[in-house]
Amino acid sequence: MLWLCILLPPLDRAALHNLALWALQWSSQVSPHWLADEDSARATALLWLEIGASRQLFGGASALRAHIATGLAALGYEAHLGIAPTPQGAALLARAGHDEPVASLSVLHARLQPLPLALLALTPAQHAALRSTGLETIGELLAFPAAALARRFGPDTSAYLQRLCGERPEPLRMLQPPPQFSSRCEFSGALTDTTALLFPLQRLLAGLQGYLRSLDRAVQRYTLRLEHRGHAATCVEIGMARPTRAAAQLLTLARERLAALTLTGPVQALSVQAQEFLQPLVLQLDCFAPGIQHSEQLQTVIDRLVARLGDAAVQTLRIAADHRPERAWSALAAQPKHAMTTPPVAAALPVAAVLPSLRPCWLLPQPRGIDRPGQLLAGPERIESGWWDGADIARDYYLARGTAGAHWWVYRDLRSGAWHLHGLWA
C-alpha cells in the first residue's frame, strides 16, 4: 500500500469532512483526522489517502501529488503533502517538508534516519522523555529494540514507532460516502453580500464534485440553503439541462443566481444539498463531427441564461411529428424537470436529410393575407393534413420573391383560393 498524507492548518470538523469528500475523487480510501495537542497553537488536521490502487490512473505518485496540491491551492488551503508506505510515515514526511514520494519501507527507514525527534507525532510528555536521554535523531531512537523502547518510554511510544516503520498496521476509520450529499459551513460573522458567499461555496461544491466522482454519478439539480438569524432560510434551487459533476460549472450557475438574489437578511451559514443522482452523460468528441462539442458549449450558455433570467424566461424548441408548419414544433422549458436518461445525439447530417423541404425558420404568428406574388421561385409543396383534429388544412406552398428582393414563404389556400404569407428568410 502507498499512503498520501495532507497536513492542513487548523480546520473545524465540518470543513475537514467536506475536504475529505473532495478527496474521494482521488482514492476510495480516505481517512480524516483532527489533532489537537495540549498547545492549541499546534492543532492540525490531516487526511490520509491510500493511493496505491489509483496512482497509475493519474500518471504515477508524483503526478497525483501534483494534481492534489493544485486542487488544494485553488481552494485556498495551505497544505503539506507526504507519500510513504505507511500512514504515519507519510504524515512525518509531510511535517518534514519532503516532497519526493517514498515507495518502499527500506527507503522510508533510510529517509527517517537523519530527521529530528521533534517531527514524531508524540505527546509533549513523550517528547520530554526522549529529550532527557540525549537522543537527537529518529535513526538513533529506532536503533533500540522494541521491547527496550516499551520499557523506557511506554508501550504507546513503541507502538507508534512500529506503525511508523510498517511493523504494525495502522487502525484507520475510512470515510463512507453518505447516501445523500449535504455539506455546510458556518461563518464567524454574518455576510450581507452574496459575492462573499462565492469562495465558501466553491469549497462546498468541490466536496460535491469529489463525492459524485467517487460514486460515478452526476446531478441535474442541487439546492443552496442560506441560513439567517431570526427568520426562515432562503433556498435556491439550481438546475441544469444535463447532468454534470464539474464544480466549476456548478459554481458558474450559482454565481448567476446569487447575483440576482436579494438577501432577506445577513447570512449566518451556507449549505449545499443534493439528493437525486444520475448517470453522467459522457460524450466522446469526434474530430469529424464537431457538433457534439458545439452542443455542449451551447447548453452551457443556455444554463447560464436560465440561472440569470429564471426558468420561465428561456425556452427551447422541439420538433413535432406534424406536417402542418404551425404545429410542427413546440416550445418547452430549457431545463426539463425530469431527469435525462440518455445523452443527446448530435449527428452531422446533410441539410437535405434534416429539412426534407425548403422552409424558413421564421414563421409569422398568424398567416397574413396578401395579393398573388409576382414571381414564384419554387414550388408548389402541397400540404393536406389535420382532418382528425378539426384543424385540417389544404395548401400549396411556394418560395416567392417579395418586396425589396426578400424571400417569402407563401401558400395558396386550395379551398378559398386566397394567398397568404406564412414565413420569411432573413
C-alpha positions in Angstrom: 0.0 0.0 0.0 1.0 3.6 -0.6 -0.3 6.5 1.5 -0.6 10.2 0.8 -1.0 12.5 3.8 -2.4 16.0 3.5 -1.3 18.1 6.5 -3.5 21.1 7.0 -3.8 24.1 9.3 -6.5 24.0 12.0 -9.9 23.3 10.5 -13.3 22.7 12.1 -14.8 19.3 11.7 -17.3 20.4 9.1 -14.6 21.8 6.8 -12.4 18.7 7.2 -15.4 16.5 6.4 -16.1 18.4 3.2 -12.4 18.3 2.2 -12.5 14.5 2.8 -15.4 14.2 0.4 -13.4 16.2 -2.1 -10.5 13.8 -1.7 -12.7 10.8 -2.6 -12.2 11.6 -6.3 -8.6 10.6 -5.9 -9.0 7.5 -3.7 -11.8 5.3 -2.4 -10.0 5.1 1.0 -9.9 8.4 2.7 -9.4 8.9 6.5 -9.8 12.3 8.0 -8.3 13.2 11.4 -8.4 16.3 13.6 -5.5 16.5 16.0 -5.3 18.9 19.0 -2.2 19.0 21.2 -2.0 20.4 24.7 -0.7 23.6 23.0 -3.7 24.7 20.9 -1.5 26.6 18.5 -0.2 23.2 17.3 -3.6 21.9 16.4 -3.6 20.4 13.0 -5.9 18.5 10.6 -4.9 15.8 8.2 -6.2 13.5 5.6 -4.8 10.1 4.7 -5.4 8.7 1.2 -4.5 5.2 0.1 -3.2 5.9 -3.5 -1.5 2.6 -4.3 -4.6 1.5 -6.3 -5.2 4.7 -8.2 -1.8 6.3 -8.7 -1.3 4.8 -12.2 -4.7 6.2 -13.2 -3.3 9.7 -12.6 0.1 9.2 -14.1 2.1 8.0 -11.0 2.5 9.1 -7.4 4.3 12.3 -8.3 1.7 13.4 -10.8 -1.1 12.5 -8.4 0.5 14.5 -5.7 0.8 17.5 -8.1 -2.9 17.2 -9.0 -4.0 17.2 -5.4 -1.6 20.1 -4.5 -3.0 22.2 -7.4 -6.6 21.5 -6.3 -5.8 22.4 -2.6 -4.2 25.7 -3.7 -7.3 26.5 -5.9 -9.4 26.0 -2.8 -7.2 28.3 -0.8 -5.7 25.7 1.5 -2.0 25.8 2.6 -1.1 22.2 3.0 2.0 19.9 3.1 1.9 16.6 1.4 3.9 13.4 2.1 3.9 10.0 0.4 5.1 6.8 2.1 4.2 3.1 2.5 2.7 3.8 6.0 0.2 6.4 7.1 2.4 7.7 9.9 5.4 7.7 7.6 3.5 9.9 5.1 2.4 12.2 7.9 6.0 12.6 9.2 7.4 13.3 5.7 4.7 15.9 5.2 5.8 17.6 8.5 9.4 17.4 7.4 8.6 19.0 4.0 9.8 16.0 1.9 8.1 16.3 -1.4 9.6 13.2 -3.1 7.4 10.1 -2.8 8.8 7.2 -0.8 7.6 3.9 -2.2 9.3 1.2 -0.1 9.8 0.6 3.6 13.6 0.4 3.2 13.7 3.8 1.6 11.4 5.2 4.3 13.7 3.8 7.0 16.7 5.5 5.4 14.8 8.7 4.9 13.8 8.8 8.6 17.4 8.3 9.9 18.6 11.9 10.0 15.3 13.6 10.9 14.9 15.2 14.3 12.8 13.6 17.1 10.6 16.7 17.2 8.8 15.5 14.0 7.4 12.5 15.7 3.7 12.6 16.4 4.0 12.1 20.2 2.6 13.9 23.2 4.6 16.7 25.0 5.3 14.3 27.8 6.7 11.6 25.5 8.9 14.2 23.7 10.2 15.4 27.1 11.2 11.8 28.0 13.0 11.4 24.7 14.9 14.7 25.1 16.1 13.5 28.6 18.0 10.7 27.0 20.2 12.9 24.8 18.9 11.3 21.6 18.6 13.8 18.7 17.6 11.9 15.6 14.9 9.3 14.7 17.5 6.9 13.5 19.1 6.8 16.9 15.8 6.1 18.5 14.9 3.3 16.0 18.2 1.6 16.8 16.8 0.5 20.1 14.9 -2.8 20.3 11.1 -2.5 20.5 11.0 -4.2 24.0 13.6 -1.7 25.3 11.6 1.2 23.9 8.4 0.0 25.5 10.1 -0.4 28.9 11.9 3.0 28.8 9.2 5.2 27.1 6.0 3.3 27.4 4.1 0.9 25.1 2.3 3.8 23.3 5.7 5.2 22.1 6.8 1.7 20.9 3.5 1.0 19.2 3.7 4.4 17.3 7.2 3.7 16.1 6.2 0.3 14.9 3.3 1.8 12.9 5.7 4.4 11.6 8.0 1.7 10.2 5.3 -0.6 9.0 5.8 -3.3 11.6 2.3 -2.9 12.9 -0.9 -2.0 11.0 -2.4 1.5 11.4 -6.1 1.4 12.7 -7.8 3.9 10.4 -11.5 4.7 10.1 -12.3 5.3 6.5 -14.9 7.8 5.3 -18.1 6.2 4.0 -19.9 8.4 1.4 -23.4 9.2 2.7 -26.5 8.2 0.6 -27.3 12.0 0.2 -25.0 14.9 -0.1 -25.2 17.7 2.5 -22.3 20.0 3.4 -22.5 23.1 5.5 -20.2 26.0 6.6 -20.9 28.5 9.3 -19.5 32.0 9.2 -17.8 33.7 12.2 -19.6 36.9 11.2 -22.8 37.4 9.2 -22.4 38.1 5.5 -24.6 40.7 3.8 -23.2 40.5 0.2 -23.8 37.5 -2.0 -20.4 37.9 -3.6 -18.8 37.0 -0.3 -20.6 33.6 -0.4 -18.8 32.5 -3.6 -15.5 31.4 -2.0 -17.0 29.2 0.7 -19.5 27.9 -1.9 -16.5 27.0 -4.1 -15.2 24.7 -1.3 -18.6 23.1 -0.7 -19.1 22.4 -4.4 -15.6 20.9 -4.6 -16.7 18.5 -2.0 -19.8 17.7 -4.1 -17.6 17.1 -7.1 -15.4 14.6 -5.2 -18.4 12.9 -3.8 -20.0 12.5 -7.2 -16.8 11.2 -8.9 -16.3 8.7 -6.2 -19.8 7.3 -6.9 -19.5 7.8 -10.7 -22.7 9.9 -10.5 -23.8 13.4 -11.5 -26.5 15.9 -10.5 -29.0 17.8 -12.6 -30.3 19.9 -9.7 -28.9 20.9 -6.3 -30.0 23.3 -3.6 -28.3 26.2 -1.9 -29.6 26.9 1.6 -28.8 30.3 3.1 -29.4 30.4 6.9 -30.5 33.7 8.5 -30.8 34.5 12.2 -34.4 35.1 13.3 -36.3 34.0 10.2 -36.6 31.2 7.7 -33.7 30.2 5.5 -33.5 31.1 1.8 -33.4 28.1 -0.5 -32.2 28.5 -4.1 -32.6 25.6 -6.4 -30.1 25.4 -9.3 -30.8 23.2 -12.3 -29.0 22.2 -15.4 -30.3 20.8 -18.7 -27.9 17.9 -18.5 -26.4 16.1 -15.5 -22.9 17.2 -14.5 -20.4 16.8 -11.7 -18.0 19.6 -12.6 -17.6 22.0 -9.7 -16.7 24.9 -12.0 -19.9 24.6 -13.9 -22.0 24.3 -10.7 -20.3 27.4 -9.3 -20.8 29.4 -12.5 -24.6 28.8 -12.4 -24.7 29.5 -8.7 -22.9 32.8 -9.3 -25.6 33.9 -11.8 -28.4 33.0 -9.4 -26.8 34.7 -6.4 -26.1 37.9 -8.4 -29.9 38.3 -9.0 -30.8 37.3 -5.4 -31.9 39.9 -2.8 -31.0 38.7 0.6 -33.7 38.8 3.2 -31.1 39.2 6.0 -27.5 38.6 6.9 -26.3 35.0 6.1 -25.1 33.1 9.1 -24.4 29.8 7.4 -24.4 28.2 3.9 -25.1 24.7 2.9 -25.2 22.6 -0.4 -27.7 19.8 -0.6 -28.2 17.2 -3.4 -30.4 14.2 -3.2 -31.0 12.9 -6.7 -28.0 11.4 -8.5 -27.9 10.4 -12.2 -25.6 8.6 -14.5 -23.2 11.1 -16.0 -23.6 11.9 -19.7 -20.2 11.2 -21.1 -20.0 12.3 -24.8 -17.0 11.3 -26.8 -15.6 14.0 -29.1 -15.3 13.2 -32.8 -12.9 15.3 -34.9 -15.2 14.5 -37.9 -18.4 15.6 -36.1 -17.8 18.7 -34.0 -21.5 19.1 -33.4 -21.3 17.4 -30.0 -18.7 19.8 -28.7 -20.7 22.8 -30.1 -23.9 21.4 -28.5 -22.1 21.2 -25.1 -21.0 24.8 -25.4 -24.5 26.0 -26.4 -26.0 24.1 -23.5 -23.6 25.8 -21.0 -24.8 29.2 -22.4 -28.4 28.2 -22.0 -27.9 27.0 -18.4 -26.3 30.4 -17.6 -29.2 32.3 -19.1 -31.7 30.2 -17.2 -29.7 30.8 -14.0 -29.7 34.6 -14.6 -33.2 35.1 -16.0 -35.2 32.4 -14.5 -36.7 29.1 -15.6 -39.7 30.6 -17.4 -37.6 33.2 -19.4 -35.7 30.7 -21.6 -37.3 28.0 -23.8 -36.1 25.7 -26.4 -37.9 24.3 -29.5 -38.9 20.7 -30.1 -39.8 19.2 -33.4 -43.3 17.6 -33.5 -44.5 14.9 -35.9 -47.0 17.0 -37.8 -46.9 18.2 -41.4 -48.7 21.5 -40.6 -46.0 24.1 -40.3 -47.6 25.9 -37.3 -47.9 22.6 -35.4 -44.5 21.1 -36.5 -42.8 22.5 -33.4 -43.5 23.3 -29.8 -41.8 25.3 -27.0 -40.6 23.6 -23.8 -38.5 24.6 -20.8 -34.8 24.8 -21.4 -34.2 22.8 -18.3 -36.6 19.8 -18.1 -37.9 18.9 -14.7 -37.4 15.2 -15.4 -34.0 13.6 -15.4 -32.2 12.9 -18.6 -31.6 9.2 -19.1 -30.0 9.2 -22.5 -27.4 11.6 -24.0 -28.4 13.9 -26.8 -27.4 12.8 -30.3 -25.6 15.4 -32.4 -25.1 13.7 -35.7 -23.6 15.5 -38.7 -26.3 15.1 -41.3 -26.6 16.9 -44.6 -29.2 19.7 -44.7 -31.4 17.7 -47.1 -31.7 14.9 -44.5 -32.7 17.3 -41.8 -35.0 19.6 -43.9 -36.9 17.5 -46.4 -38.2 20.7 -48.0 -37.0 24.2 -48.1 -38.7 26.0 -45.2 -37.8 29.2 -43.3 -37.0 29.2 -39.6 -39.1 32.4 -39.2 -42.8 31.8 -39.2 -45.4 34.6 -38.7 -47.6 34.1 -35.6 -50.5 34.0 -37.9 -50.5 33.8 -41.8 -51.1 37.2 -43.3 -53.3 37.7 -46.4 -51.5 39.1 -49.5 -52.1 39.5 -53.2 -50.7 36.9 -55.5 -46.9 37.3 -55.6 -45.5 38.4 -58.9 -42.6 35.9 -59.0 -42.8 32.3 -57.7 -39.3 30.8 -57.4 -40.0 27.3 -56.3 -43.0 25.1 -55.6 -45.6 24.0 -55.1 -45.3 21.9 -52.0 -48.8 20.6 -51.2 -49.8 20.0 -47.5 -53.1 18.5 -46.7 -53.4 17.3 -43.1 -55.2 17.7 -39.8 -58.6 16.2 -40.7 -58.5 14.1 -37.5 -58.5 17.1 -35.0 -60.8 19.6 -36.8 -57.9 21.9 -37.8 -57.3 20.5 -41.3 -55.6 22.5 -44.0 -55.2 22.2 -47.8 -52.5 24.4 -49.1 -49.9 24.8 -51.9 -46.7 26.4 -50.6 -44.2 28.4 -52.8 -40.9 30.2 -52.4 -41.7 33.7 -53.7 -39.8 37.0 -54.2 -41.3 39.7 -52.1 -40.8 43.4 -51.8 -37.2 44.7 -51.8 -36.0 41.3 -53.0 -37.0 39.4 -49.8 -37.7 35.7 -50.0 -41.2 34.8 -48.8 -42.7 31.5 -48.0 -46.3 31.8 -49.2 -49.2 29.5 -49.8 -52.5 29.4 -51.7 -55.4 28.0 -49.8 -56.9 25.3 -52.0 -60.4 25.8 -50.7 -60.7 29.6 -50.9 -58.0 30.4 -53.5 -56.6 33.2 -51.2 -52.9 33.8 -50.9 -51.1 34.1 -47.5 -47.6 35.0 -46.3 -46.5 32.4 -43.7 -42.7 32.7 -43.4 -39.7 34.8 -44.1 -36.0 34.3 -44.8 -33.6 36.9 -43.4 
